[in-house]
Amino acid sequence: MAFADTLEFLVLAAFWAFTVWRFVTPQPPRGRAIRLVALLVTISFTVNRREISFATDRLLHVADVSVPLKNLATVAASVAMVHLTGLLPGPVADRPRLRRWAYALLAAAGTGMIGLFLAVPRSPARGDLVAERAGTPAVTAYSVLTQFGLFVGRACCLALFHPAAGRAGRGALRLGLRLLTAGALVGLLFILNRVAFQVSNALGSDALNGPAAQSASRSLLAAMLLLFAAGAALPALGGLRRWAARYAALQRLRPLWASAVASVPHVVLGDPPGRVADLLAVRSVDLRLYRRIIEIRDAQWELGLHHDRFDAAMPADADLVDQARALLAAGSVVATPVSVPGHNDPPDTPRIVNLS
């Protein structure tokens, strides 16, 4: 397998994994825009694979229909990036007129691409019209419009990610933003490569038609997308670490929670989870940990226990994991009634049993 093919498969796997993760986890408005960009870019790059492109043409019975499909997906991703610049802080956030112009130009580019695709003679043979008819006026115009759509998206990436990397603190977020910026720069090189390919063919030169030049072009595209995938995944890995820490805190609190609510089960909201169900449930970990901490505190309050050690060590805005650690370190206590010998009534004062 050639280097370019290996790189493309790595990128496809990374992008599909990132896209699926974005769609199976709840997202705020900004996150929904990001996952739309990821989906459109993933679809475009998937259809760009020669085998999938040819299979799409045969399935739809339209010669070279995969070409506008993947290119229009790229233009749509650029539209989503323009929308994202209005949601995130940056030089374009306070310039709605510039964003409206970008929307209009992208719409015009997409319309022009459709018109040129319908006007260009096409062959059902394996390959695509951009390579087969390179240098002709219509295909050159089509390629320029395609690269313009890609350029708008890359320009939005630079406008967003480069300033954000300067503002971010040390860690995965800054590194991820720098990788995204590098991906946008490699994307500009890819755009120049594709425009040079069409212009050189229009001038009658075949210098960029050889296998080495084509492999270099594919490697630039794959490198751009690989940098984007790595840059987007690094901040997500930080979120994965936070999830793992909170899931572990949730499980460590379970023995204390079970002991605390045994005497006052009414403090539990809803049906108490079984041990296996609690281990297997991987969603809503933050909410479940928050509820578990509240239920332990409520149970201890109901039993008349004091939380001086916990309250002294824990500020009101502490992270859930820190609160869980403080609960465990404060000395896990529950209250159980003690029977007085020779009397059938329980005493008024509970006996404190330290479980730490």
N, C-alpha and C positions, 0 to 999 in steps of 0.2 A: 504494500500500500504506500502511495506517495506521501511525502510530508504534508502537502496541502490537504490531501484527503483525511489524514489522521487529525490534523488541526481542525478541520471542518466538523468531524464527528465529535471531537471534544467540545467544541463550541455548541453544537446542537444539543448534546447531552446536558451541558451546563445551563443553556437557555431554557430548555424544557423543564428541567428541575426547578429553576428559579420561578418560571411562570406558573407551574403547578402549585408551588408553595405559596405564591402570592394569591392564587385563587382559592385555596383551601383555608386561608387564615383571614380573619376580619381585617379590613383596611379602612383608614380614614380617607377623605376625598383625595388628598395628595397620593396616598398609596394606591387608590383605584386608578388614578391617572398613570402612575408608574407601571402598574400591572397591565394596563391597556397598551402602553408602549412596548413592554416586554412581549406581550402576546403577538402584536403586529410584526415586530422585528423577528420573532421566532418563526412565525408563519412565512414571512418573506424569505428568510434564510433557508428554511426547510424546502420551500418550493424551488429555491435556487439550485439545489442539488440536481445534477443532470438526470439521474434516474427518476427522481420524483417529478421533475419538470416534464420529461417525456411521457411519464405515466399519466400526468394530469391532462396533457394535450390529447392523449388517446381516450381517456375516460370521458372528456367533455366533447370529443369529436370536433375540436376547433384547433387548427394549426397554430402553434406558438401562443396559445391563450395563457400559458403559464407566465409569459413575459410580462404582460400588463398586470396580471394578478399579483406577482411578487413586487413589481414596481409601485403599484397603487397602494399596496400594504405599507411600503416604505414611506410614501407620501402621507398616508394616514398616521403613521407613527410620528412623522414630523409635525403634523397638526396637533397631535396629543402633546408633543414636547412644547409647542407654542403655548398650549393651554396650561401646561405645567409651569411655565415661566411666570404666569400670572398668579399662581398659587404659592410659589416659593419666593423668598427674598432674593433680590438680584437686580441688575440694571434694567431689566425689561418689566419688572413687576408693576412699576408705576407709569408705564407707557402703553396704555390700552390702544392708542391709535396705531402704534407700531405693530402690535399683535394683530389688529384688524387687517392691516396691509399684508402681513404674513399669511393670514388665512386666505385673503383674496388671491394672492399670488400662487399659493399652493393649490387652490381650487382651479385656477386658470391652467396651471401646469398639468394637473390631473386630467382636465378636460382636453387639453391639447394632446396629451399622450394617447388618450382613447381615440381621438380623431386620426392621429398619425398611424396608430396601429391598424385601424380599419382601412387606411389608404395604402399601406405598404403591401405589395405582393408577398405572400407567405407560402412556405413549402411544408408539407407534413413530415418531411424527413427529420431524422434525429438532429437536434441542434436548435438554434433559435435565430430569429431574424436579426438581432443586434450583431451577431458574429457572421451570419451568412451574407448580409447586405451592408456590412460596415463600410463607411465612407460615402454612401449614397446620401443625398440631401435630406430625405425624409427620416432615415434611420439616425443620421447625425443629429437632426433636430430632436428626435425622440430621446436619444441618449442625453443630450444637453438638458432637456426638461427633467429627465430622471435624476440626473446628478444635481440639478438645482433643488429638487425636492429633498434629496439626501443632504445637501449643503445646509439647508435651513435647519434641519434637525441637529446637525453637528454644531452649527453656530449657537443654537439654543443650549446644547450641552456645555459648550465653552462658557457661555454667559452665566450658566447656573453653577457649574461644578468648580471652575477655577477660583472665583471669589469665595465660594463656600469652603474650599480647602484651606484658604488663608485664614478664615475665621474659626475653623474647627480646632479643637484641642488635640493633643497627641493621642494616638490610638487608632483603632480600626476604622473609625469614621473618616479621619483625615486621609489615611492611606487609601481607603476606598474612593474618596473624591478625587484624589490624585490619579488613580488608575482610570477613573471615568474621564478625566481631562485628557490623559494620554490616549485613551480610546478615541476621543473626538479628534485629536491631532492626527492619529493614524488614519481616521476616516477622511480627513481632508486630503491626505496623500493618496488614498484610494480614489477619491473623486478626480484628482488631477491625473491619475493613471488612466482612468476610463475616458476622460475627455481627450487626453493625448492619443489614446488608441483610435478614437473616431477621427480626430483631426489628421493623424498620420495616414490613415487609410483614405481620407478625403483628398489628401495631397499625393496619393499614389504610392505611398511607402508601406512596406509590410514588415518594418522593423519590430513592431510590437505584436506581430501575429504568431510568433514561434511558441513552442511549448514552454520555454523558460520564462518568457514574458507573461504568458497566460498563468503559469504557476505562481509567479510573483504577484500578479493581480489577485488571485484567489487567496494567497497567503496574507496579503494586506487586508482583505475583507475579513478573513477568519481571525487575524490578530486584533483587528478593531473590535469585533464582537466578543472575543475572548477577554479583552481588557474591560469591556462593558460588563460582561458576566461576572468577572472577578471583583470589579469595583462595586457592583451592586450586592454581591454576596457577602463581602466583608462586614458591612454594618449589620446585615442579617445574622451573621455568626455571633455578633455581640448580643443580639436579641435572643439567640438560641442559648447562649451562656446564662443570661438572666432567667430564661424559662427553666433551665436545668437546676439553677440554684433555688428557685421558688418551688419547683416540684420536689426537690430533696427536702426542703424545709417543711413542706406539707406532709410528707411521709414521716419525718422525724417527730412532728407534733402529734401524730395520731395516738400513740400510747397515752400521752398527757391528756389529749382531748377525750379519749374514751374513758379515762379514769374520772375526769372532771365532770362529764355530763352523765355519768352513771347514776348519780344521786338526784340530778335535776334534768331529766331528759327533755323537759319542755323548752329549754333554751335552744335546742337544735331546730334550725329552720328546715322544714321539709323532712323527708325520710332520711335517716342516717345512712350513709353509704357503707356497703359491705367492704371487707378488706380487699377482695379481688377487684371489685368494681373501682375502688379508690386507686388501686395501682394501675389499672388499665386505662382509666380516663385521663387523656392527655390534653384536653381542651379546657378553657376557662380556669387555668391554674391560679391566676391572680385572684379571681373572685373567690375560688374555693379556699385559698390560703387566708384571705381577708376574713371570710366567714368563720373559718376554724379559729383564728385568733380571737375574734369577737365572741364566739361561743365559749371558749375557754375563760375569757375575762368575765363574761356574764355568769358562767357557772360558779366561778370563784366568788363573785360578788354576792350571788344568791346564797352561798354557803357562809357568808360573813368573813371571808378571808381578806387580808390586807395585801395590797400590791406595792408596798413602799419601795422594795428593792427594784421592782420592775419600773415603776414610775420615775424613780430617781435616775435610773440608767438610760431611759428611753425618751427622747424628745417626741413631741406630738406628730411631727412630719417624718418620722423615721421610715425607712424602707421596710417592706413586709418581712424580708428575710432577717433584717436586724431585729425586728420585733419578735420574730419566732425564736431567734437565738437568745434574746433577753428573757423570754418566758421560760425557756429551758434552763437558763443559768440562774434564774431567780429562786429556784427550788420548787419543783413541781409538787403542789399540795392539793389534796382533796379533803373533804370532810365526810365522815361517816358517823352515824349516830351510835352511841355506846349505851348498852342496856345496863341499868343499875341493878345489882344483885338483889333479889327479893322484891322487885317492883316491876310491874308489867308495862309501865309507861316509859318512853324514852326520855332521857334528860333534856333540859333546855339548851345546854351548851354542847355543840358537837366536838368530837375528838379530832384533832388535826393529825393527819398521817402524812409524813414527808415521803414522796416517791422519787426524789431526785437521786 
